[in-house]
Amino acid sequence: MVEKESFVTRFMRTTGKVRLIFGPAQQGSLDHPMTEENQALLKSQQAQEKALWETVTRADGSSYIVSRRPE
């Protein structure tokens, strides 16, 4: 009995064929410095995240985070 091929397998084969025609996705360099605008954006996002979570440290030195929002 022949098993039906999964969607993922068919999708990967199709994208492999497309890659043969169009080539791999273009990737930029990862070792360039961040722009001032991106640094400011990152700091604001980190501040927003920090406002949502609180780090709790146990006596044994391990830590975990909890939501600051009351349930």
PDB file with SEQRES, HELIX, SHEET and CRYST1 records, atoms N, CA, C and O in Angstrom:
SEQRES   1 A   71  MET VAL GLU LYS GLU SER PHE VAL THR ARG PHE MET ARG          
SEQRES   2 A   71  THR THR GLY LYS VAL ARG LEU ILE PHE GLY PRO ALA GLN          
SEQRES   3 A   71  GLN GLY SER LEU ASP HIS PRO MET THR GLU GLU ASN GLN          
SEQRES   4 A   71  ALA LEU LEU LYS SER GLN GLN ALA GLN GLU LYS ALA LEU          
SEQRES   5 A   71  TRP GLU THR VAL THR ARG ALA ASP GLY SER SER TYR ILE          
SEQRES   6 A   71  VAL SER ARG ARG PRO GLU                                      
HELIX    1 AA1 PHE A    7  PHE A   22  1                                  16    
HELIX    2 AA2 GLU A   36  LEU A   52  1                                  17    
SHEET    1 AA1 2 TRP A  53  THR A  57  0                                        
SHEET    2 AA1 2 SER A  63  SER A  67 -1                                        
CRYST1    1.000    1.000    1.000  90.00  90.00  90.00 P 1           1          
ATOM      1  N   MET A   1       0.845  -1.182   0.000  1.00  0.00           N  
ATOM      2  CA  MET A   1       0.000   0.000   0.000  1.00  0.00           C  
ATOM      3  C   MET A   1       0.887   1.241   0.000  1.00  0.00           C  
ATOM      4  O   MET A   1       1.821   1.336   0.796  1.00  0.00           O  
ATOM      5  N   VAL A   2       0.610   2.165  -0.862  1.00  0.00           N  
ATOM      6  CA  VAL A   2       1.411   3.373  -1.004  1.00  0.00           C  
ATOM      7  C   VAL A   2       0.834   4.450  -0.092  1.00  0.00           C  
ATOM      8  O   VAL A   2      -0.355   4.765  -0.148  1.00  0.00           O  
ATOM      9  N   GLU A   3       1.720   5.015   0.762  1.00  0.00           N  
ATOM     10  CA  GLU A   3       1.267   6.085   1.649  1.00  0.00           C  
ATOM     11  C   GLU A   3       1.206   7.398   0.897  1.00  0.00           C  
ATOM     12  O   GLU A   3       2.027   7.664   0.019  1.00  0.00           O  
ATOM     13  N   LYS A   4       0.217   8.224   1.250  1.00  0.00           N  
ATOM     14  CA  LYS A   4       0.112   9.535   0.644  1.00  0.00           C  
ATOM     15  C   LYS A   4       1.202  10.435   1.220  1.00  0.00           C  
ATOM     16  O   LYS A   4       1.452  10.419   2.426  1.00  0.00           O  
ATOM     17  N   GLU A   5       1.841  11.209   0.369  1.00  0.00           N  
ATOM     18  CA  GLU A   5       2.919  12.090   0.785  1.00  0.00           C  
ATOM     19  C   GLU A   5       2.357  13.238   1.616  1.00  0.00           C  
ATOM     20  O   GLU A   5       1.285  13.760   1.310  1.00  0.00           O  
ATOM     21  N   SER A   6       3.073  13.634   2.662  1.00  0.00           N  
ATOM     22  CA  SER A   6       2.580  14.708   3.520  1.00  0.00           C  
ATOM     23  C   SER A   6       2.688  16.053   2.814  1.00  0.00           C  
ATOM     24  O   SER A   6       3.442  16.218   1.855  1.00  0.00           O  
ATOM     25  N   PHE A   7       1.921  16.996   3.312  1.00  0.00           N  
ATOM     26  CA  PHE A   7       1.936  18.345   2.754  1.00  0.00           C  
ATOM     27  C   PHE A   7       3.324  18.964   2.869  1.00  0.00           C  
ATOM     28  O   PHE A   7       3.791  19.627   1.943  1.00  0.00           O  
ATOM     29  N   VAL A   8       3.977  18.750   3.995  1.00  0.00           N  
ATOM     30  CA  VAL A   8       5.301  19.334   4.216  1.00  0.00           C  
ATOM     31  C   VAL A   8       6.296  18.818   3.184  1.00  0.00           C  
ATOM     32  O   VAL A   8       7.088  19.591   2.644  1.00  0.00           O  
ATOM     33  N   THR A   9       6.262  17.533   2.912  1.00  0.00           N  
ATOM     34  CA  THR A   9       7.176  16.955   1.931  1.00  0.00           C  
ATOM     35  C   THR A   9       6.922  17.535   0.543  1.00  0.00           C  
ATOM     36  O   THR A   9       7.865  17.884  -0.167  1.00  0.00           O  
ATOM     37  N   ARG A  10       5.663  17.639   0.158  1.00  0.00           N  
ATOM     38  CA  ARG A  10       5.336  18.223  -1.149  1.00  0.00           C  
ATOM     39  C   ARG A  10       5.760  19.688  -1.217  1.00  0.00           C  
ATOM     40  O   ARG A  10       6.288  20.141  -2.232  1.00  0.00           O  
ATOM     41  N   PHE A  11       5.526  20.427  -0.126  1.00  0.00           N  
ATOM     42  CA  PHE A  11       5.893  21.846  -0.081  1.00  0.00           C  
ATOM     43  C   PHE A  11       7.402  22.023  -0.206  1.00  0.00           C  
ATOM     44  O   PHE A  11       7.865  22.880  -0.960  1.00  0.00           O  
ATOM     45  N   MET A  12       8.174  21.219   0.529  1.00  0.00           N  
ATOM     46  CA  MET A  12       9.630  21.329   0.484  1.00  0.00           C  
ATOM     47  C   MET A  12      10.157  20.981  -0.911  1.00  0.00           C  
ATOM     48  O   MET A  12      11.092  21.622  -1.391  1.00  0.00           O  
ATOM     49  N   ARG A  13       9.580  19.991  -1.556  1.00  0.00           N  
ATOM     50  CA  ARG A  13      10.016  19.639  -2.906  1.00  0.00           C  
ATOM     51  C   ARG A  13       9.726  20.783  -3.866  1.00  0.00           C  
ATOM     52  O   ARG A  13      10.557  21.114  -4.712  1.00  0.00           O  
ATOM     53  N   THR A  14       8.539  21.391  -3.737  1.00  0.00           N  
ATOM     54  CA  THR A  14       8.166  22.500  -4.613  1.00  0.00           C  
ATOM     55  C   THR A  14       9.082  23.698  -4.390  1.00  0.00           C  
ATOM     56  O   THR A  14       9.546  24.301  -5.357  1.00  0.00           O  
ATOM     57  N   THR A  15       9.351  24.052  -3.146  1.00  0.00           N  
ATOM     58  CA  THR A  15      10.229  25.195  -2.885  1.00  0.00           C  
ATOM     59  C   THR A  15      11.655  24.895  -3.342  1.00  0.00           C  
ATOM     60  O   THR A  15      12.375  25.810  -3.744  1.00  0.00           O  
ATOM     61  N   GLY A  16      12.074  23.639  -3.288  1.00  0.00           N  
ATOM     62  CA  GLY A  16      13.386  23.264  -3.795  1.00  0.00           C  
ATOM     63  C   GLY A  16      13.476  23.484  -5.290  1.00  0.00           C  
ATOM     64  O   GLY A  16      14.503  23.948  -5.787  1.00  0.00           O  
ATOM     65  N   LYS A  17      12.422  23.161  -6.013  1.00  0.00           N  
ATOM     66  CA  LYS A  17      12.393  23.378  -7.467  1.00  0.00           C  
ATOM     67  C   LYS A  17      12.391  24.867  -7.789  1.00  0.00           C  
ATOM     68  O   LYS A  17      13.066  25.307  -8.720  1.00  0.00           O  
ATOM     69  N   VAL A  18      11.633  25.640  -7.019  1.00  0.00           N  
ATOM     70  CA  VAL A  18      11.599  27.084  -7.221  1.00  0.00           C  
ATOM     71  C   VAL A  18      12.979  27.685  -6.960  1.00  0.00           C  
ATOM     72  O   VAL A  18      13.408  28.598  -7.665  1.00  0.00           O  
ATOM     73  N   ARG A  19      13.665  27.174  -5.954  1.00  0.00           N  
ATOM     74  CA  ARG A  19      15.000  27.673  -5.634  1.00  0.00           C  
ATOM     75  C   ARG A  19      15.986  27.378  -6.760  1.00  0.00           C  
ATOM     76  O   ARG A  19      16.893  28.172  -7.008  1.00  0.00           O  
ATOM     77  N   LEU A  20      15.822  26.257  -7.436  1.00  0.00           N  
ATOM     78  CA  LEU A  20      16.679  25.947  -8.576  1.00  0.00           C  
ATOM     79  C   LEU A  20      16.526  26.984  -9.676  1.00  0.00           C  
ATOM     80  O   LEU A  20      17.496  27.327 -10.353  1.00  0.00           O  
ATOM     81  N   ILE A  21      15.312  27.483  -9.854  1.00  0.00           N  
ATOM     82  CA  ILE A  21      15.043  28.456 -10.913  1.00  0.00           C  
ATOM     83  C   ILE A  21      15.477  29.860 -10.498  1.00  0.00           C  
ATOM     84  O   ILE A  21      16.193  30.532 -11.240  1.00  0.00           O  
ATOM     85  N   PHE A  22      15.050  30.304  -9.321  1.00  0.00           N  
ATOM     86  CA  PHE A  22      15.282  31.682  -8.896  1.00  0.00           C  
ATOM     87  C   PHE A  22      16.540  31.863  -8.044  1.00  0.00           C  
ATOM     88  O   PHE A  22      16.978  32.995  -7.837  1.00  0.00           O  
ATOM     89  N   GLY A  23      17.111  30.804  -7.562  1.00  0.00           N  
ATOM     90  CA  GLY A  23      18.299  30.904  -6.719  1.00  0.00           C  
ATOM     91  C   GLY A  23      17.916  31.065  -5.257  1.00  0.00           C  
ATOM     92  O   GLY A  23      16.740  31.250  -4.944  1.00  0.00           O  
ATOM     93  N   PRO A  24      18.897  30.998  -4.354  1.00  0.00           N  
ATOM     94  CA  PRO A  24      18.600  31.107  -2.932  1.00  0.00           C  
ATOM     95  C   PRO A  24      18.191  32.533  -2.556  1.00  0.00           C  
ATOM     96  O   PRO A  24      18.459  33.485  -3.288  1.00  0.00           O  
ATOM     97  N   ALA A  25      17.550  32.654  -1.421  1.00  0.00           N  
ATOM     98  CA  ALA A  25      17.152  33.964  -0.927  1.00  0.00           C  
ATOM     99  C   ALA A  25      18.401  34.788  -0.628  1.00  0.00           C  
ATOM    100  O   ALA A  25      19.406  34.260  -0.152  1.00  0.00           O  
ATOM    101  N   GLN A  26      18.327  36.067  -0.907  1.00  0.00           N  
ATOM    102  CA  GLN A  26      19.476  36.930  -0.667  1.00  0.00           C  
ATOM    103  C   GLN A  26      19.570  37.243   0.817  1.00  0.00           C  
ATOM    104  O   GLN A  26      18.569  37.551   1.463  1.00  0.00           O  
ATOM    105  N   GLN A  27      20.766  37.163   1.342  1.00  0.00           N  
ATOM    106  CA  GLN A  27      20.993  37.458   2.747  1.00  0.00           C  
ATOM    107  C   GLN A  27      21.983  38.598   2.865  1.00  0.00           C  
ATOM    108  O   GLN A  27      22.964  38.660   2.123  1.00  0.00           O  
ATOM    109  N   GLY A  28      21.729  39.484   3.783  1.00  0.00           N  
ATOM    110  CA  GLY A  28      22.642  40.591   4.018  1.00  0.00           C  
ATOM    111  C   GLY A  28      23.696  40.205   5.036  1.00  0.00           C  
ATOM    112  O   GLY A  28      23.629  39.142   5.652  1.00  0.00           O  
ATOM    113  N   SER A  29      24.650  41.070   5.198  1.00  0.00           N  
ATOM    114  CA  SER A  29      25.717  40.849   6.158  1.00  0.00           C  
ATOM    115  C   SER A  29      25.177  41.021   7.577  1.00  0.00           C  
ATOM    116  O   SER A  29      24.348  41.895   7.830  1.00  0.00           O  
ATOM    117  N   LEU A  30      25.643  40.199   8.482  1.00  0.00           N  
ATOM    118  CA  LEU A  30      25.187  40.276   9.871  1.00  0.00           C  
ATOM    119  C   LEU A  30      26.188  40.967  10.782  1.00  0.00           C  
ATOM    120  O   LEU A  30      25.934  41.126  11.976  1.00  0.00           O  
ATOM    121  N   ASP A  31      27.331  41.381  10.228  1.00  0.00           N  
ATOM    122  CA  ASP A  31      28.367  41.953  11.088  1.00  0.00           C  
ATOM    123  C   ASP A  31      28.480  43.470  10.965  1.00  0.00           C  
ATOM    124  O   ASP A  31      29.502  44.038  11.351  1.00  0.00           O  
ATOM    125  N   HIS A  32      27.457  44.136  10.440  1.00  0.00           N  
ATOM    126  CA  HIS A  32      27.500  45.591  10.352  1.00  0.00           C  
ATOM    127  C   HIS A  32      26.941  46.205  11.628  1.00  0.00           C  
ATOM    128  O   HIS A  32      26.134  45.567  12.304  1.00  0.00           O  
ATOM    129  N   PRO A  33      27.343  47.421  11.978  1.00  0.00           N  
ATOM    130  CA  PRO A  33      26.849  48.055  13.204  1.00  0.00           C  
ATOM    131  C   PRO A  33      25.377  48.472  13.058  1.00  0.00           C  
ATOM    132  O   PRO A  33      24.882  48.717  11.958  1.00  0.00           O  
ATOM    133  N   MET A  34      24.709  48.543  14.195  1.00  0.00           N  
ATOM    134  CA  MET A  34      23.315  48.983  14.191  1.00  0.00           C  
ATOM    135  C   MET A  34      23.256  50.488  13.966  1.00  0.00           C  
ATOM    136  O   MET A  34      24.150  51.225  14.381  1.00  0.00           O  
ATOM    137  N   THR A  35      22.194  50.932  13.307  1.00  0.00           N  
ATOM    138  CA  THR A  35      22.003  52.366  13.118  1.00  0.00           C  
ATOM    139  C   THR A  35      21.485  52.972  14.414  1.00  0.00           C  
ATOM    140  O   THR A  35      20.987  52.266  15.292  1.00  0.00           O  
ATOM    141  N   GLU A  36      21.607  54.274  14.518  1.00  0.00           N  
ATOM    142  CA  GLU A  36      21.123  54.989  15.715  1.00  0.00           C  
ATOM    143  C   GLU A  36      19.618  54.759  15.892  1.00  0.00           C  
ATOM    144  O   GLU A  36      19.140  54.567  17.010  1.00  0.00           O  
ATOM    145  N   GLU A  37      18.889  54.780  14.792  1.00  0.00           N  
ATOM    146  CA  GLU A  37      17.442  54.591  14.846  1.00  0.00           C  
ATOM    147  C   GLU A  37      17.092  53.199  15.373  1.00  0.00           C  
ATOM    148  O   GLU A  37      16.191  53.058  16.200  1.00  0.00           O  
ATOM    149  N   ASN A  38      17.801  52.169  14.896  1.00  0.00           N  
ATOM    150  CA  ASN A  38      17.539  50.812  15.358  1.00  0.00           C  
ATOM    151  C   ASN A  38      17.919  50.625  16.815  1.00  0.00           C  
ATOM    152  O   ASN A  38      17.233  49.905  17.541  1.00  0.00           O  
ATOM    153  N   GLN A  39      19.003  51.262  17.263  1.00  0.00           N  
ATOM    154  CA  GLN A  39      19.397  51.179  18.668  1.00  0.00           C  
ATOM    155  C   GLN A  39      18.336  51.795  19.559  1.00  0.00           C  
ATOM    156  O   GLN A  39      18.009  51.242  20.609  1.00  0.00           O  
ATOM    157  N   ALA A  40      17.789  52.950  19.146  1.00  0.00           N  
ATOM    158  CA  ALA A  40      16.732  53.606  19.918  1.00  0.00           C  
ATOM    159  C   ALA A  40      15.477  52.736  19.958  1.00  0.00           C  
ATOM    160  O   ALA A  40      14.828  52.619  20.998  1.00  0.00           O  
ATOM    161  N   LEU A  41      15.140  52.130  18.824  1.00  0.00           N  
ATOM    162  CA  LEU A  41      13.966  51.255  18.761  1.00  0.00           C  
ATOM    163  C   LEU A  41      14.148  50.043  19.671  1.00  0.00           C  
ATOM    164  O   LEU A  41      13.218  49.655  20.379  1.00  0.00           O  
ATOM    165  N   LEU A  42      15.330  49.449  19.657  1.00  0.00           N  
ATOM    166  CA  LEU A  42      15.612  48.299  20.503  1.00  0.00           C  
ATOM    167  C   LEU A  42      15.491  48.661  21.983  1.00  0.00           C  
ATOM    168  O   LEU A  42      14.913  47.901  22.760  1.00  0.00           O  
ATOM    169  N   LYS A  43      16.030  49.808  22.375  1.00  0.00           N  
ATOM    170  CA  LYS A  43      15.950  50.235  23.775  1.00  0.00           C  
ATOM    171  C   LYS A  43      14.505  50.469  24.204  1.00  0.00           C  
ATOM    172  O   LYS A  43      14.128  50.123  25.323  1.00  0.00           O  
ATOM    173  N   SER A  44      13.697  51.051  23.325  1.00  0.00           N  
ATOM    174  CA  SER A  44      12.298  51.290  23.688  1.00  0.00           C  
ATOM    175  C   SER A  44      11.532  49.974  23.810  1.00  0.00           C  
ATOM    176  O   SER A  44      10.693  49.826  24.699  1.00  0.00           O  
ATOM    177  N   GLN A  45      11.817  49.014  22.918  1.00  0.00           N  
ATOM    178  CA  GLN A  45      11.157  47.710  23.005  1.00  0.00           C  
ATOM    179  C   GLN A  45      11.568  46.978  24.273  1.00  0.00           C  
ATOM    180  O   GLN A  45      10.734  46.341  24.917  1.00  0.00           O  
ATOM    181  N   GLN A  46      12.839  47.062  24.639  1.00  0.00           N  
ATOM    182  CA  GLN A  46      13.304  46.413  25.858  1.00  0.00           C  
ATOM    183  C   GLN A  46      12.675  47.053  27.087  1.00  0.00           C  
ATOM    184  O   GLN A  46      12.359  46.352  28.049  1.00  0.00           O  
ATOM    185  N   ALA A  47      12.486  48.370  27.074  1.00  0.00           N  
ATOM    186  CA  ALA A  47      11.842  49.056  28.196  1.00  0.00           C  
ATOM    187  C   ALA A  47      10.383  48.629  28.336  1.00  0.00           C  
ATOM    188  O   ALA A  47       9.887  48.444  29.447  1.00  0.00           O  
ATOM    189  N   GLN A  48       9.700  48.474  27.203  1.00  0.00           N  
ATOM    190  CA  GLN A  48       8.309  48.012  27.243  1.00  0.00           C  
ATOM    191  C   GLN A  48       8.213  46.598  27.801  1.00  0.00           C  
ATOM    192  O   GLN A  48       7.328  46.302  28.604  1.00  0.00           O  
ATOM    193  N   GLU A  49       9.121  45.727  27.376  1.00  0.00           N  
ATOM    194  CA  GLU A  49       9.127  44.352  27.875  1.00  0.00           C  
ATOM    195  C   GLU A  49       9.426  44.315  29.371  1.00  0.00           C  
ATOM    196  O   GLU A  49       8.811  43.555  30.118  1.00  0.00           O  
ATOM    197  N   LYS A  50      10.363  45.132  29.792  1.00  0.00           N  
ATOM    198  CA  LYS A  50      10.746  45.158  31.203  1.00  0.00           C  
ATOM    199  C   LYS A  50       9.582  45.624  32.079  1.00  0.00           C  
ATOM    200  O   LYS A  50       9.459  45.197  33.227  1.00  0.00           O  
ATOM    201  N   ALA A  51       8.731  46.494  31.541  1.00  0.00           N  
ATOM    202  CA  ALA A  51       7.577  46.976  32.288  1.00  0.00           C  
ATOM    203  C   ALA A  51       6.521  45.882  32.467  1.00  0.00           C  
ATOM    204  O   ALA A  51       5.714  45.955  33.393  1.00  0.00           O  
ATOM    205  N   LEU A  52       6.516  44.868  31.594  1.00  0.00           N  
ATOM    206  CA  LEU A  52       5.511  43.808  31.668  1.00  0.00           C  
ATOM    207  C   LEU A  52       5.905  42.659  32.593  1.00  0.00           C  
ATOM    208  O   LEU A  52       5.034  41.935  33.075  1.00  0.00           O  
ATOM    209  N   TRP A  53       7.207  42.479  32.850  1.00  0.00           N  
ATOM    210  CA  TRP A  53       7.690  41.319  33.584  1.00  0.00           C  
ATOM    211  C   TRP A  53       8.548  41.723  34.768  1.00  0.00           C  
ATOM    212  O   TRP A  53       9.193  42.772  34.760  1.00  0.00           O  
ATOM    213  N   GLU A  54       8.546  40.873  35.787  1.00  0.00           N  
ATOM    214  CA  GLU A  54       9.359  41.090  36.978  1.00  0.00           C  
ATOM    215  C   GLU A  54      10.188  39.831  37.218  1.00  0.00           C  
ATOM    216  O   GLU A  54       9.666  38.718  37.158  1.00  0.00           O  
ATOM    217  N   THR A  55      11.466  40.007  37.488  1.00  0.00           N  
ATOM    218  CA  THR A  55      12.344  38.877  37.749  1.00  0.00           C  
ATOM    219  C   THR A  55      12.341  38.576  39.245  1.00  0.00           C  
ATOM    220  O   THR A  55      12.584  39.464  40.063  1.00  0.00           O  
ATOM    221  N   VAL A  56      12.068  37.338  39.595  1.00  0.00           N  
ATOM    222  CA  VAL A  56      12.060  36.888  40.987  1.00  0.00           C  
ATOM    223  C   VAL A  56      13.239  35.947  41.170  1.00  0.00           C  
ATOM    224  O   VAL A  56      13.408  34.996  40.407  1.00  0.00           O  
ATOM    225  N   THR A  57      14.058  36.218  42.192  1.00  0.00           N  
ATOM    226  CA  THR A  57      15.226  35.386  42.462  1.00  0.00           C  
ATOM    227  C   THR A  57      14.978  34.581  43.731  1.00  0.00           C  
ATOM    228  O   THR A  57      14.583  35.125  44.762  1.00  0.00           O  
ATOM    229  N   ARG A  58      15.215  33.281  43.640  1.00  0.00           N  
ATOM    230  CA  ARG A  58      15.052  32.397  44.787  1.00  0.00           C  
ATOM    231  C   ARG A  58      16.305  32.442  45.657  1.00  0.00           C  
ATOM    232  O   ARG A  58      17.328  32.994  45.252  1.00  0.00           O  
ATOM    233  N   ALA A  59      16.223  31.865  46.839  1.00  0.00           N  
ATOM    234  CA  ALA A  59      17.350  31.838  47.775  1.00  0.00           C  
ATOM    235  C   ALA A  59      18.526  31.033  47.227  1.00  0.00           C  
ATOM    236  O   ALA A  59      19.676  31.309  47.567  1.00  0.00           O  
ATOM    237  N   ASP A  60      18.244  30.039  46.379  1.00  0.00           N  
ATOM    238  CA  ASP A  60      19.333  29.223  45.837  1.00  0.00           C  
ATOM    239  C   ASP A  60      20.031  29.882  44.648  1.00  0.00           C  
ATOM    240  O   ASP A  60      20.962  29.303  44.089  1.00  0.00           O  
ATOM    241  N   GLY A  61      19.600  31.078  44.255  1.00  0.00           N  
ATOM    242  CA  GLY A  61      20.239  31.808  43.172  1.00  0.00           C  
ATOM    243  C   GLY A  61      19.544  31.685  41.838  1.00  0.00           C  
ATOM    244  O   GLY A  61      19.847  32.447  40.920  1.00  0.00           O  
ATOM    245  N   SER A  62      18.619  30.746  41.699  1.00  0.00           N  
ATOM    246  CA  SER A  62      17.891  30.627  40.440  1.00  0.00           C  
ATOM    247  C   SER A  62      16.849  31.739  40.345  1.00  0.00           C  
ATOM    248  O   SER A  62      16.415  32.282  41.361  1.00  0.00           O  
ATOM    249  N   SER A  63      16.460  32.067  39.139  1.00  0.00           N  
ATOM    250  CA  SER A  63      15.494  33.140  38.956  1.00  0.00           C  
ATOM    251  C   SER A  63      14.471  32.756  37.896  1.00  0.00           C  
ATOM    252  O   SER A  63      14.705  31.873  37.071  1.00  0.00           O  
ATOM    253  N   TYR A  64      13.344  33.434  37.938  1.00  0.00           N  
ATOM    254  CA  TYR A  64      12.292  33.241  36.947  1.00  0.00           C  
ATOM    255  C   TYR A  64      11.540  34.554  36.813  1.00  0.00           C  
ATOM    256  O   TYR A  64      11.691  35.451  37.642  1.00  0.00           O  
ATOM    257  N   ILE A  65      10.735  34.666  35.775  1.00  0.00           N  
ATOM    258  CA  ILE A  65       9.988  35.900  35.574  1.00  0.00           C  
ATOM    259  C   ILE A  65       8.500  35.649  35.779  1.00  0.00           C  
ATOM    260  O   ILE A  65       7.988  34.562  35.514  1.00  0.00           O  
ATOM    261  N   VAL A  66       7.829  36.679  36.255  1.00  0.00           N  
ATOM    262  CA  VAL A  66       6.376  36.646  36.446  1.00  0.00           C  
ATOM    263  C   VAL A  66       5.798  37.914  35.856  1.00  0.00           C  
ATOM    264  O   VAL A  66       6.474  38.939  35.760  1.00  0.00           O  
ATOM    265  N   SER A  67       4.557  37.832  35.468  1.00  0.00           N  
ATOM    266  CA  SER A  67       3.884  38.978  34.888  1.00  0.00           C  
ATOM    267  C   SER A  67       3.616  40.014  35.972  1.00  0.00           C  
ATOM    268  O   SER A  67       3.293  39.656  37.104  1.00  0.00           O  
ATOM    269  N   ARG A  68       3.745  41.283  35.639  1.00  0.00           N  
ATOM    270  CA  ARG A  68       3.446  42.360  36.593  1.00  0.00           C  
ATOM    271  C   ARG A  68       1.963  42.698  36.592  1.00  0.00           C  
ATOM    272  O   ARG A  68       1.487  43.396  37.488  1.00  0.00           O  
ATOM    273  N   ARG A  69       1.240  42.220  35.613  1.00  0.00           N  
ATOM    274  CA  ARG A  69      -0.191  42.488  35.536  1.00  0.00           C  
ATOM    275  C   ARG A  69      -0.935  41.635  36.554  1.00  0.00           C  
ATOM    276  O   ARG A  69      -0.715  40.426  36.628  1.00  0.00           O  
ATOM    277  N   PRO A  70      -1.805  42.246  37.333  1.00  0.00           N  
ATOM    278  CA  PRO A  70      -2.604  41.441  38.262  1.00  0.00           C  
ATOM    279  C   PRO A  70      -3.613  40.596  37.503  1.00  0.00           C  
ATOM    280  O   PRO A  70      -4.199  41.049  36.519  1.00  0.00           O  
ATOM    281  N   GLU A  71      -3.810  39.397  37.950  1.00  0.00           N  
ATOM    282  CA  GLU A  71      -4.749  38.473  37.281  1.00  0.00           C  
ATOM    283  C   GLU A  71      -6.167  38.825  37.605  1.00  0.00           C  
ATOM    284  O   GLU A  71      -7.091  38.162  37.134  1.00  0.00           O  
TER     285      GLU A  71                                                      
END                                                                             
